Amino acid sequence: MSRPTGTTLAAELARLADEHPVLGIELEAGDPDAIPPQLQALAQSVLVESIRNAQKHADPRRVGIRVGREDGAFVLVVVNDGVRGGGGASGMGLRLAALEALQQGGVVEFGRSGPDAWQVRLVVPYGA
């Protein structure tokens, strides 16, 4: 399970955008301040790992983030462009994030999204 955090997804998003301006990190939709407190640490963990993977496995010019509510669940989607080669092998970071999500009744899905894009999607039912 994610460790409690003293920050918010909104603050973490701003920090990452400032720290990595070349990645073009941008909030496309949603309000990162509207995340339930019990999901903050998990959402931040998925966001950080998604950015780390974009840096490691792609040459992104843009990383788009969407946060919202969908069918009674909290949803965080991170999509980056610039995926190199096959983009196939994934490391342990997203798998560990997926285990964290399972502990809270959610799921992390990740994989190609178009010819040169990669998507990470966290879905956790409210009240799980």
C-alpha positions, 0 to 999 in steps of 0.5 A: 500500500502507498505510504501516506503523503504530505502533499497532493496530486495537484502539487505533485503534478506541478512539481513534476512539470517544473522539474521536467519541462521538456516532457510537456506535462499538462493537465488536460482535464479534471481537477486534481484537488478533487481526489479523495484523501484516501486515494492521494498516495496511490494516485501520486505513486501512479503519476510518478511512475508514469512520468518515470516510464515516459522518461525511460522508455520514450522521447516524449514531447507531451505527457497528458494527464486526465483526472476525473470520475467515471461510473462511480470510480476515480480515474487517472489517465496519463498518456505520453507520446514518443514511444520508442521501438516496440514499447513492449517490456514493462518494469516492476514500477507499474506492476507494483502500482497495480498491486497497490491499486488492487489493495484498494479495490482498483486496477492499473492498466497500461500499454500502447495507445496508438502508434507512438503513445503509451497510456497508464490508467488507474481506476478505483471505485469510490468507497472501495 
